Amino acid sequence: MEFQPIVMAGGPGSRLSDLTVKCPKALLPIGNKPMVWYTINMLEKAGFEEAIVVVQEEHCEEIKNQLMDICAVKIRLDFFSLDDDEAGTADVLRILGEKDKIKRDILILSCDLITDVSLHNVANIHRTYDASATLLLSQLPSQYYDVPAPGVKSKKRLEKDFFGFDEKGERILFLTSEADVEESIEMKKSILRKHPCINIKTKLTDCFMYFMKKWVIDYLIEYKTISDLKGELIPHLVRKQFLKPKKSDKDLPKPDQSVIVETTKADILSFSKSEEYADEIRSMSTWIDHRGDMEDCFHCSKIRCYAYLQNEGVCLRANTLSSYSESNKQVGMGPVKRKVQKIFSALDIGKDKDVHIHPSATIKEKSQVGADCLVAEGALIGERVSIKKSVVGKHCKIEDKVKITNSVIMDHVTVKEGSNVQGSIISAHSLIGEKCDLKDCIVGNEQHVNPMGKYTNEAIVEVEKMMEI
């Protein structure tokens, strides 16, 4: 294969900490499938035969079991265990490189991405411009992130990045985060001389899908100060695009210079090597990537960063409480449901085209399960139950006269008679007592909510474990 896929599934899920106390982020259910399954399934459908899956050592067997045995994925997976909780995403790539796991150009994906983008289209941008790195960016519908998050209310601040593109809207010339911008955006004159027309966009989301040259990994092995992929490595590559080659210094050492001199590290440009004959072919070609001057193709830049912009279809990142909750709803309803059905056919677990109810689920008389719901295997739904815009996990027991709306009910949850659950996430093996009223709440794993309890915007979790986090 041309590219070697690497799935990042070892993150702690710091923005989902209320849900990951006893469940790794990669296994949080979305539409009754483990989150990481969507990424693996996308690779499988694109024709990849193998992939590296990076996981924390303590969760390796659990994730492997879920994917290989329960979800029965066909792609060969090489599970790489991390024993360092503090390792950043760039650190992970460095470790893989040092252990000789990376043999060719790579495709890096996050386990929280659900998209119907064609990997071939993104790869074609990477090939066309012989890019050092190619990003998938998307202008996600704002409603996915504007919805209130369940749990304790807090001031929500979306992370915003400033992307500067060339006139074609494909090459990334400038990248900085909103946190690094004070009153104005500063840009080097050298960039403006080569690219007088720069389009700044702020409503794009980095989907954490990167095609990348293998030489970048070699560079990371040499330079160990870069720890994070999105926040450090990608902006670093963007800045280095316009770096001028250093002139070779053939002079003899100066008389007053010490004979003990540290070996100078190689410049990043020395790592960037074009494929055989590529530069020669470009020099003979009449094709050029820009207009307005007589400069050679790419302005002779050895490092090039590009982006593929997804403007339609499905693109969800379940990396916050609000987006995780919304991802579950969107997978089970509306246009996203239809697209996910088509692409991820394994989600079509029921015989009814409108209501996804597993054949082994039991629904008693006078109960209503909306067409925008998913009900997993072994679930037992009592009498006069109403379920709308929600996902009900495996072997859940929903007793009589329960109302569930806009909620995620994970596996092995019991909701006692007469309770009302609205806009909430109920984690696995939890018990909701009789006649409880939960609105916009989070209930952690194995928690018991006392009967008659009324909660709004509460996080009912295991306090001791949360203190450890």
KOLKE-572281 format. One record per residue (C-alpha): residue number from 0; chain; x, y, z. Coordinates in Angstrom, 1 decimal, always signed. Layout:
! KOLKE-572281
  kolgu  torza    east   north      up
    NUM      A       X       Y       Z
...
END
This chain:
! KOLKE-572281
  kolgu  torza    east   north      up
      0      A    +0.0    +0.0    +0.0
      1      A    +1.1    +3.5    -0.7
      2      A    +0.2    +4.9    +2.7
      3      A    +0.5    +3.3    +6.2
      4      A    -2.6    +4.1    +8.3
      5      A    -2.0    +5.0   +12.0
      6      A    -5.1    +5.3   +14.2
      7      A    -4.7    +7.4   +17.4
      8      A    -6.8    +5.6   +20.0
      9      A    -4.7    +6.1   +23.1
     10      A    -5.8    +9.6   +24.1
     11      A    -7.3   +10.0   +27.6
     12      A   -10.3   +12.0   +26.3
     13      A    -9.7   +14.9   +28.7
     14      A   -12.8   +16.8   +27.4
     15      A   -14.9   +13.6   +28.0
     16      A   -13.5   +12.9   +31.5
     17      A   -17.0   +12.4   +33.0
     18      A   -17.5    +9.5   +30.6
     19      A   -14.0    +7.9   +30.5
     20      A   -13.5    +7.1   +34.2
     21      A   -14.0    +3.4   +33.6
     22      A   -14.2    +3.3   +29.8
     23      A   -11.5    +4.3   +27.3
     24      A   -12.4    +7.1   +25.0
     25      A   -12.0    +4.8   +21.9
     26      A   -14.7    +2.5   +23.2
     27      A   -17.4    +5.1   +24.0
     28      A   -20.4    +4.0   +22.0
     29      A   -21.8    +6.1   +19.1
     30      A   -24.9    +4.6   +17.6
     31      A   -24.1    +1.4   +19.6
     32      A   -20.8    +0.9   +18.0
     33      A   -17.4    +1.7   +19.6
     34      A   -16.2    +5.1   +18.6
     35      A   -12.9    +3.8   +17.1
     36      A   -14.9    +1.4   +14.8
     37      A   -16.0    +4.2   +12.5
     38      A   -12.3    +5.0   +11.7
     39      A   -11.3    +1.4   +11.2
     40      A   -14.4    +0.7    +9.0
     41      A   -13.6    +3.7    +6.9
     42      A   -10.1    +2.4    +6.2
     43      A   -11.5    -1.0    +5.5
     44      A   -13.9    +0.3    +2.9
     45      A   -11.2    +2.4    +1.3
     46      A    -9.2    -0.8    +0.6
     47      A    -6.6    -0.7    +3.3
     48      A    -5.5    -4.2    +4.4
     49      A    -3.6    -3.2    +7.6
     50      A    -3.3    -0.4   +10.1
     51      A    -1.5    +0.5   +13.3
     52      A    -3.8    +1.2   +16.2
     53      A    -2.1    +3.2   +19.1
     54      A    -3.7    +2.4   +22.5
     55      A    -2.8    +2.7   +26.1
     56      A    -1.3    -0.5   +27.5
     57      A    -4.0    -0.9   +30.2
     58      A    -6.8    -0.8   +27.5
     59      A    -5.1    -2.8   +24.8
     60      A    -6.9    -6.1   +25.3
     61      A   -10.3    -4.5   +25.8
     62      A   -10.1    -2.5   +22.6
     63      A    -8.7    -5.5   +20.7
     64      A   -11.5    -7.7   +21.9
     65      A   -14.2    -5.1   +20.9
     66      A   -12.8    -4.6   +17.4
     67      A   -11.7    -8.2   +16.5
     68      A   -14.3   -10.3   +18.2
     69      A   -17.4    -8.2   +18.7
     70      A   -17.2    -5.9   +15.7
     71      A   -15.5    -8.5   +13.5
     72      A   -13.3    -6.1   +11.5
     73      A   -11.5    -7.8    +8.7
     74      A    -8.5    -5.4    +8.3
     75      A    -5.3    -6.6   +10.0
     76      A    -4.6    -4.4   +13.1
     77      A    -1.3    -4.0   +14.7
     78      A    -2.0    -2.8   +18.3
     79      A    +0.8    -0.6   +19.6
     80      A    +0.6    -0.2   +23.4
     81      A    +1.8    +3.0   +25.1
     82      A    +2.9    +2.9   +28.7
     83      A    +3.4    +6.7   +28.9
     84      A    +0.2    +8.6   +29.7
     85      A    +1.8   +11.9   +29.0
     86      A    +3.1   +11.1   +25.5
     87      A    +1.7   +13.6   +22.9
     88      A    +0.6   +12.6   +19.4
     89      A    +3.9   +13.7   +17.9
     90      A    +5.8   +11.8   +20.6
     91      A    +3.8    +8.7   +19.5
     92      A    +4.9    +9.1   +15.9
     93      A    +8.5    +9.5   +17.1
     94      A    +8.3    +6.3   +19.1
     95      A    +6.8    +4.4   +16.2
     96      A    +9.6    +5.7   +14.0
     97      A   +12.3    +4.8   +16.5
     98      A   +10.9    +1.3   +16.7
     99      A   +11.0    +1.0   +12.9
    100      A    +7.2    +0.6   +12.7
    101      A    +6.8    +3.2    +9.9
    102      A    +8.0    +2.0    +6.5
    103      A    +6.5    +4.5    +4.1
    104      A    +4.3    +7.7    +3.9
    105      A    +1.6    +7.7    +6.6
    106      A    -2.1    +8.5    +7.1
    107      A    -2.9    +9.6   +10.6
    108      A    -6.4    +9.5   +11.9
    109      A    -8.1   +10.2   +15.3
    110      A   -10.5    +7.6   +16.7
    111      A   -13.2   +10.2   +17.3
    112      A   -13.7   +11.1   +13.6
    113      A   -16.9   +10.0   +11.7
    114      A   -16.8   +11.1    +8.0
    115      A   -17.9   +10.0    +4.6
    116      A   -15.1   +11.9    +2.8
    117      A   -13.4    +9.9    +0.1
    118      A    -9.8    +9.1    +1.3
    119      A    -8.9    +8.9    -2.4
    120      A    -9.8   +12.5    -2.9
    121      A    -7.7   +13.7    +0.0
    122      A    -4.8   +11.4    -1.2
    123      A    -5.0   +12.9    -4.7
    124      A    -4.4   +16.4    -3.3
    125      A    -1.4   +15.0    -1.5
    126      A    -0.1   +13.3    -4.7
    127      A    -0.8   +16.2    -7.0
    128      A    +1.3   +18.7    -5.1
    129      A    +3.8   +16.1    -3.7
    130      A    +2.9   +17.6    -0.3
    131      A    +4.8   +17.2    +2.9
    132      A    +1.5   +17.1    +4.8
    133      A    -2.1   +17.2    +3.7
    134      A    -4.9   +18.0    +6.1
    135      A    -8.6   +17.3    +6.0
    136      A   -10.5   +20.4    +7.0
    137      A   -14.2   +20.8    +7.3
    138      A   -16.7   +23.6    +7.8
    139      A   -18.8   +21.6   +10.3
    140      A   -22.5   +22.6   +10.8
    141      A   -22.5   +24.9   +13.7
    142      A   -25.5   +23.1   +15.3
    143      A   -23.2   +20.2   +16.1
    144      A   -21.2   +22.3   +18.5
    145      A   -23.8   +25.0   +19.5
    146      A   -26.0   +22.5   +21.3
    147      A   -25.9   +22.7   +25.1
    148      A   -23.6   +20.0   +26.6
    149      A   -25.1   +17.7   +29.3
    150      A   -23.5   +18.0   +32.7
    151      A   -22.4   +20.9   +34.8
    152      A   -22.8   +24.2   +32.9
    153      A   -19.6   +26.0   +32.0
    154      A   -18.6   +28.7   +29.6
    155      A   -18.0   +27.0   +26.3
    156      A   -15.1   +28.4   +24.2
    157      A   -14.6   +26.8   +20.8
    158      A   -11.1   +26.5   +19.7
    159      A   -10.7   +28.6   +16.6
    160      A    -7.8   +28.5   +14.1
    161      A    -6.8   +31.0   +11.4
    162      A    -5.9   +29.3    +8.1
    163      A    -4.4   +31.3    +5.3
    164      A    -4.8   +29.8    +1.8
    165      A    -3.4   +30.6    -1.6
    166      A    -5.7   +31.8    -4.4
    167      A    -6.7   +28.2    -5.3
    168      A    -7.7   +27.6    -1.7
    169      A    -5.6   +24.4    -1.4
    170      A    -2.1   +25.4    -0.1
    171      A    -1.9   +26.4    +3.5
    172      A    +0.4   +29.5    +3.7
    173      A    -0.4   +30.5    +7.3
    174      A    -1.8   +28.8   +10.4
    175      A    -2.2   +30.1   +13.9
    176      A    -4.6   +29.6   +16.8
    177      A    -6.9   +32.3   +18.1
    178      A    -5.1   +32.1   +21.4
    179      A    -1.9   +33.3   +19.8
    180      A    -3.5   +36.3   +18.1
    181      A    -3.7   +39.6   +20.0
    182      A    -5.1   +42.5   +18.0
    183      A    -3.9   +41.7   +14.5
    184      A    -2.5   +38.9   +12.4
    185      A    +1.2   +39.3   +11.6
    186      A    +2.5   +37.8    +8.4
    187      A    +6.0   +37.8    +6.9
    188      A    +6.7   +40.0    +3.9
    189      A    +8.4   +37.0    +2.2
    190      A    +5.1   +35.2    +2.1
    191      A    +3.2   +38.1    +0.8
    192      A    +5.8   +38.7    -2.0
    193      A    +5.2   +35.2    -3.2
    194      A    +1.5   +35.0    -2.5
    195      A    +0.0   +38.6    -2.6
    196      A    -3.5   +37.1    -2.4
    197      A    -4.1   +35.2    +0.8
    198      A    -7.6   +34.1    +1.9
    199      A    -8.0   +33.9    +5.7
    200      A   -10.6   +31.4    +7.0
    201      A   -11.7   +30.9   +10.6
    202      A   -14.7   +28.6   +10.4
    203      A   -12.7   +25.5    +9.5
    204      A   -12.2   +22.5   +11.8
    205      A    -9.1   +20.4   +11.7
    206      A   -10.5   +16.9   +11.5
    207      A    -7.3   +15.2   +12.6
    208      A    -6.7   +13.4    +9.4
    209      A    -3.2   +13.9    +8.0
    210      A    -1.4   +12.4    +5.0
    211      A    +2.3   +12.9    +5.7
    212      A    +5.7   +12.1    +4.2
    213      A    +7.9    +9.6    +6.0
    214      A   +10.7   +12.1    +6.2
    215      A    +8.7   +14.1    +8.7
    216      A    +9.0   +11.1   +11.1
    217      A   +12.8   +11.1   +10.5
    218      A   +12.8   +14.8   +11.4
    219      A   +10.8   +14.1   +14.6
    220      A   +13.3   +11.5   +15.7
    221      A   +16.1   +14.1   +15.3
    222      A   +14.2   +17.0   +16.9
    223      A   +12.6   +15.8   +20.2
    224      A   +11.2   +19.1   +21.3
    225      A    +8.0   +18.7   +19.3
    226      A    +5.4   +16.8   +21.3
    227      A    +1.9   +17.6   +19.8
    228      A    +0.9   +16.9   +16.2
    229      A    -1.9   +19.4   +15.7
    230      A    -0.7   +22.2   +18.0
    231      A    +3.1   +22.0   +17.2
    232      A    +4.1   +19.9   +14.3
    233      A    +1.6   +21.0   +11.7
    234      A    +2.1   +24.8   +12.4
    235      A    +5.9   +24.1   +12.4
    236      A    +5.7   +22.6    +8.9
    237      A    +3.6   +25.4    +7.6
    238      A    +6.1   +28.0    +8.9
    239      A    +9.1   +26.2    +7.5
    240      A    +7.6   +26.2    +3.9
    241      A    +9.4   +29.5    +3.2
    242      A   +12.6   +28.7    +4.8
    243      A   +15.7   +29.5    +2.7
    244      A   +18.3   +26.8    +2.3
    245      A   +21.4   +27.5    +4.4
    246      A   +24.6   +28.2    +2.6
    247      A   +27.2   +25.5    +3.1
    248      A   +30.1   +26.7    +5.2
    249      A   +33.4   +25.3    +3.8
    250      A   +35.6   +27.6    +5.8
    251      A   +38.2   +26.2    +8.2
    252      A   +37.5   +26.5   +11.9
    253      A   +38.3   +29.9   +13.4
    254      A   +41.5   +30.2   +15.3
    255      A   +39.7   +31.0   +18.6
    256      A   +37.1   +28.2   +18.1
    257      A   +37.2   +25.3   +20.5
    258      A   +38.2   +22.0   +19.1
    259      A   +35.3   +20.4   +21.1
    260      A   +32.2   +21.4   +19.1
    261      A   +28.8   +19.9   +19.3
    262      A   +27.6   +18.3   +16.2
    263      A   +25.2   +20.7   +14.4
    264      A   +21.8   +19.2   +13.8
    265      A   +20.7   +18.8   +10.2
    266      A   +18.3   +21.5    +8.9
    267      A   +14.7   +20.5    +8.2
    268      A   +15.3   +21.0    +4.5
    269      A   +17.9   +18.3    +4.5
    270      A   +15.2   +15.8    +5.6
    271      A   +12.8   +16.9    +2.8
    272      A   +13.8   +14.7    -0.1
    273      A   +11.7   +14.5    -3.3
    274      A   +11.1   +11.2    -5.0
    275      A   +13.7   +10.2    -7.6
    276      A   +13.4   +12.3   -10.8
    277      A   +10.5   +14.4    -9.3
    278      A   +12.4   +17.7    -9.3
    279      A   +13.8   +17.0   -12.8
    280      A   +10.4   +16.2   -14.2
    281      A    +8.9   +19.4   -12.7
    282      A   +11.7   +21.5   -14.2
    283      A   +10.8   +20.1   -17.7
    284      A    +7.1   +20.4   -17.2
    285      A    +5.0   +23.5   -18.3
    286      A    +2.6   +22.9   -15.4
    287      A    +2.8   +25.5   -12.6
    288      A    +0.9   +25.8    -9.4
    289      A    +0.5   +29.6    -9.3
    290      A    +0.3   +32.7   -11.5
    291      A    +1.5   +36.3   -11.3
    292      A    +5.3   +35.7   -11.6
    293      A    +7.9   +33.7   -13.4
    294      A    +9.0   +31.7   -10.4
    295      A    +9.4   +28.0   -10.7
    296      A    +6.7   +25.6    -9.5
    297      A    +5.9   +25.9    -5.8
    298      A    +8.3   +28.9    -5.7
    299      A   +11.0   +26.2    -5.2
    300      A    +9.6   +25.3    -1.8
    301      A   +10.8   +21.9    -0.6
    302      A    +8.2   +21.8    +2.2
    303      A    +4.6   +22.1    +1.1
    304      A    +1.4   +21.9    +3.2
    305      A    -2.0   +21.4    +1.6
    306      A    -5.6   +20.9    +2.6
    307      A    -8.7   +19.1    +1.3
    308      A   -11.8   +21.1    +2.3
    309      A   -14.9   +18.9    +2.9
    310      A   -17.9   +21.1    +2.2
    311      A   -20.7   +18.5    +2.2
    312      A   -21.6   +15.1    +3.6
    313      A   -20.9   +13.8    +7.0
    314      A   -18.1   +15.0    +9.2
    315      A   -18.4   +14.7   +13.0
    316      A   -15.7   +14.8   +15.7
    317      A   -16.9   +13.4   +19.0
    318      A   -14.2   +15.0   +21.1
    319      A   -16.4   +17.1   +23.5
    320      A   -19.5   +16.3   +25.5
    321      A   -21.8   +18.3   +23.3
    322      A   -20.3   +16.9   +20.0
    323      A   -20.3   +13.3   +21.4
    324      A   -24.0   +13.6   +22.5
    325      A   -24.9   +15.2   +19.1
    326      A   -23.0   +12.5   +17.2
    327      A   -25.2    +9.8   +18.7
    328      A   -28.3   +11.7   +17.7
    329      A   -27.1   +12.5   +14.2
    330      A   -26.2    +8.8   +13.6
    331      A   -29.7    +7.8   +14.4
    332      A   -31.7   +10.5   +12.6
    333      A   -32.1   +12.7    +9.6
    334      A   -29.7   +13.1    +6.6
    335      A   -26.7   +12.0    +8.6
    336      A   -28.5    +8.8    +9.5
    337      A   -29.1    +8.1    +5.8
    338      A   -25.5    +8.8    +4.8
    339      A   -24.1    +6.7    +7.7
    340      A   -26.5    +3.9    +6.7
    341      A   -25.1    +3.9    +3.2
    342      A   -21.4    +4.1    +4.1
    343      A   -21.4    +2.1    +7.4
    344      A   -23.8    -0.7    +6.4
    345      A   -23.1    -2.6    +9.6
    346      A   -25.2    +0.0   +11.4
    347      A   -28.3    -1.4    +9.6
    348      A   -29.0    -3.9   +12.4
    349      A   -32.8    -3.9   +12.1
    350      A   -35.2    -5.0    +9.5
    351      A   -37.2    -1.8    +9.7
    352      A   -35.8    +0.9    +7.5
    353      A   -37.0    +3.7    +9.7
    354      A   -36.7    +2.4   +13.2
    355      A   -33.4    +0.6   +14.0
    356      A   -34.5    -2.0   +16.5
    357      A   -32.4    -5.1   +16.9
    358      A   -34.4    -8.3   +16.3
    359      A   -33.5    -9.6   +19.8
    360      A   -34.9    -6.4   +21.5
    361      A   -38.3    -6.7   +23.2
    362      A   -40.8    -3.9   +23.1
    363      A   -44.0    -4.3   +25.0
    364      A   -47.4    -3.0   +24.0
    365      A   -48.3    +0.7   +23.8
    366      A   -44.7    +1.8   +23.8
    367      A   -43.4    +4.2   +21.2
    368      A   -39.9    +4.2   +19.8
    369      A   -39.3    +7.0   +17.3
    370      A   -37.9    +6.6   +13.8
    371      A   -34.9    +8.6   +15.0
    372      A   -33.8    +6.1   +17.6
    373      A   -31.5    +3.1   +17.8
    374      A   -32.2    +0.1   +20.1
    375      A   -29.5    -2.5   +20.5
    376      A   -29.6    -6.2   +21.1
    377      A   -31.2    -7.7   +24.2
    378      A   -32.9    -4.4   +25.2
    379      A   -36.2    -4.8   +27.1
    380      A   -38.7    -1.9   +26.7
    381      A   -41.6    -2.0   +29.1
    382      A   -45.2    -0.8   +28.6
    383      A   -46.2    +2.8   +27.7
    384      A   -42.6    +3.8   +27.2
    385      A   -41.7    +6.8   +25.0
    386      A   -38.3    +7.0   +23.4
    387      A   -37.5    +9.9   +21.0
    388      A   -34.2   +10.9   +19.3
    389      A   -32.2    +8.6   +21.6
    390      A   -29.8    +5.6   +21.5
    391      A   -30.5    +2.6   +23.8
    392      A   -27.6    +0.2   +24.3
    393      A   -27.3    -3.5   +24.7
    394      A   -29.3    -5.4   +27.4
    395      A   -30.8    -2.2   +28.8
    396      A   -34.0    -2.6   +30.8
    397      A   -36.4    +0.3   +30.4
    398      A   -39.4    -0.2   +32.7
    399      A   -43.0    +0.9   +32.3
    400      A   -44.0    +4.6   +31.8
    401      A   -40.5    +5.8   +31.2
    402      A   -39.8    +8.8   +28.9
    403      A   -36.4    +9.1   +27.2
    404      A   -35.7   +12.1   +24.9
    405      A   -32.5   +13.3   +23.2
    406      A   -30.4   +10.9   +25.3
    407      A   -27.7    +8.3   +25.1
    408      A   -28.3    +5.2   +27.2
    409      A   -25.2    +2.9   +27.2
    410      A   -25.1    -0.8   +27.7
    411      A   -26.7    -2.7   +30.7
    412      A   -28.5    +0.4   +32.1
    413      A   -31.7    +0.0   +34.1
    414      A   -34.2    +2.8   +34.2
    415      A   -37.0    +2.2   +36.7
    416      A   -40.7    +2.8   +36.3
    417      A   -42.0    +6.3   +35.8
    418      A   -38.6    +8.1   +35.3
    419      A   -38.0   +10.9   +32.8
    420      A   -34.6   +11.2   +31.1
    421      A   -34.1   +14.2   +28.8
    422      A   -30.9   +15.4   +27.1
    423      A   -28.7   +13.2   +29.2
    424      A   -25.9   +10.6   +28.9
    425      A   -26.3    +7.5   +31.1
    426      A   -23.1    +5.4   +31.3
    427      A   -22.9    +1.6   +31.3
    428      A   -24.2    -0.5   +34.2
    429      A   -26.0    +2.4   +35.9
    430      A   -29.3    +2.3   +37.7
    431      A   -31.9    +5.1   +37.6
    432      A   -34.4    +4.8   +40.4
    433      A   -38.2    +5.1   +40.2
    434      A   -39.8    +8.4   +39.2
    435      A   -36.4   +10.1   +38.7
    436      A   -36.3   +13.3   +36.6
    437      A   -33.0   +13.9   +34.9
    438      A   -32.5   +16.8   +32.5
    439      A   -29.2   +17.5   +30.8
    440      A   -27.2   +15.3   +33.2
    441      A   -24.3   +12.9   +33.0
    442      A   -24.4    +9.7   +35.0
    443      A   -21.1    +7.9   +35.2
    444      A   -20.4    +4.1   +35.0
    445      A   -22.0    +1.9   +37.7
    446      A   -23.8    +4.8   +39.4
    447      A   -27.1    +4.5   +41.2
    448      A   -29.5    +7.4   +41.2
    449      A   -31.9    +7.3   +44.1
    450      A   -35.7    +7.1   +43.5
    451      A   -37.6   +10.3   +43.2
    452      A   -34.4   +12.3   +42.5
    453      A   -34.6   +15.4   +40.4
    454      A   -31.4   +16.7   +38.7
    455      A   -30.6   +19.3   +36.2
    456      A   -27.2   +20.0   +34.6
    457      A   -25.6   +17.6   +37.1
    458      A   -22.6   +15.2   +36.7
    459      A   -23.3   +12.1   +38.9
    460      A   -19.9   +10.4   +38.7
    461      A   -17.5    +8.5   +40.9
    462      A   -15.9   +11.3   +42.9
    463      A   -12.7    +9.5   +43.9
    464      A   -11.9    +8.6   +40.3
    465      A   -12.5   +12.1   +39.1
    466      A   -10.1   +13.4   +41.7
    467      A    -7.4   +11.1   +40.3
    468      A    -8.0   +12.6   +36.8
END
